[in-house]
């Protein structure tokens, strides 16, 4: 396997960063997880734009243009002979000193890994998944803006551990106001009386690329969709629930804590949106 590392395609065993890189010392950096379907980087521009926005928010200057980054992703895919893949693109603060000061790091590190990912077993896509509501609260927008996809995922990891301890694959995280924010690595949607609801960016979420595509598809299909804060009680009382994410794609949730959602089977509107998403992936628009 070839990894793109600061402008070179190197063997995986040679793809090494300094232990003085602030990405390693402090989780100081930003990243993207991106799908490749049929040789095409899915929503390439949206992912690159979000990466630059994340970097800008943490005052990190990416040492490549958007076009160069896109070219580098395709070069990595070609070097590995991949047409269906999962790309992990990361920009670290770079090698610096042991103190926090990020401006001692001269050159950001850029890494592109092209590999495969299977987040959840196939069975869950058919039958729906069980999740919990985590006690770990999602980092608030006033602490570290969750719209920054930063290399520091400990907040999410602590909630993920709660999920694993509870024997489920994902956890829903509330914001500091006790409203639904998102999951550890996915955005969340619920359906009630034919309308789809999803928390707005102000709920403190990563503004998912998959979320954006699903919102667009719902509008196209004429399914009413409202971005609105959702309380845990609304979640439990939902007719349907599903999650979206680059790795997860679109997956139904059929149990939250000890509560069955709707009929306990993936719902009809979820199925329509999943079908539309699959069509979208295969289209020229992808
Ligand atoms: N929320 C969080 C915290 C995430 O890490 C992710 C990405 N895995 C998402 C939502 C979904 O975003 P996207 O659709 O862009 O992958």
Boltz pocket constraint, residues with backbone or C-beta under 6 A from the ligand:
constraints:
  - pocket:
      binder: B
      contacts: [[A, 33], [A, 156], [A, 182], [A, 183], [A, 184], [A, 185], [A, 186], [A, 187], [A, 205], [A, 206], [A, 207], [A, 208], [A, 209], [A, 210], [A, 211], [A, 244], [A, 245], [A, 246], [A, 247]]
      max_distance: 6.0
